[in-house]
């Protein structure tokens, strides 16, 4: 593995935290959770104050405060802050919604060994980050049914349909009109998924060396899949890694990474009604490559970490 470590990226609620934490338990590694999360890190808010939640920066462009944010991340991350200390207290008091988002992800300052950094906010600047800092990249994909149903369950409503650059990208580059004013939540969420997925899809096609993993595939056979992924990153999967991974196979909710694996393989189909699934598929049909392979094929055909062919659309 070259560069400062591993960057795990993907859409929010796509399984990136699970992937990052497991890789962060391989021999000698450490894990840094979302150094660019403006919702919980004051330094990230400051660095992104003029860039928005999902900064769009092209390779070679100056990064200024955003570059300093990532330089600090790949140097080991910021020191633990009072915000995280307070979140740990809330966690112990049982405030799940806050603690799951803020606590337990922070690691001591700084540990030795390879660094695994996770972000769900860099989809539009991922090429800039990799061009500047040269980490190994793992892109995590999850079926839109699972992602969008998770957004709804958590009450998320901060979509890119107010971002001028994203709106321009959707219309001028992708040829996809954004949802009209007053559109239903599901249509807005579907468009948001399609736009962010398109940024990632276009970037990874230009970088065949990036590794791409599918959440449903990982859940179908976690230990062998993570062993392969670790080996391709030059990380050593250990007995301790296996124990940590196995411990995640239990009921969980909200921001917890605990889930029963067998319940995740359907990609979230059961969490949306047939009518809702039809809305999502129709909305993403306008985006090239926004839908992953059909669920019934994904667990048998996409078995290796790495880039795979463009996605056929699933219409059921």
Secondary structure, 3 states (H helix, E strand, C coil): CCCCEEEEEECCCCCHHHHHHHHCCCCCCEEEECCCCCCCCHHHHHHCCCCCCCCCCCCCCCCCHHHHHHHHHHCCCCCCCHHHHHHHHHHHHCCHHHHHHHCCCCCCCCCCCCEEEEECCCCCCHHHHHHHHCCEEEEEECCHHHHHHHHHHHCCCCCHHHCHHHHHHHHHHCCCCCCCCCCCHHHHHHHHHHHHHHHHHHHHHCCCCCEEEEHHHHHHCHHHHHHHHHHHCCCCCCHHHHHHHHHCCCCCCCCCCCCCHHHCCCCCHHHCCHHHHHHHHHHHCCCCCCCCCCHHHHHHHCCCCCCCCCCCCCCC
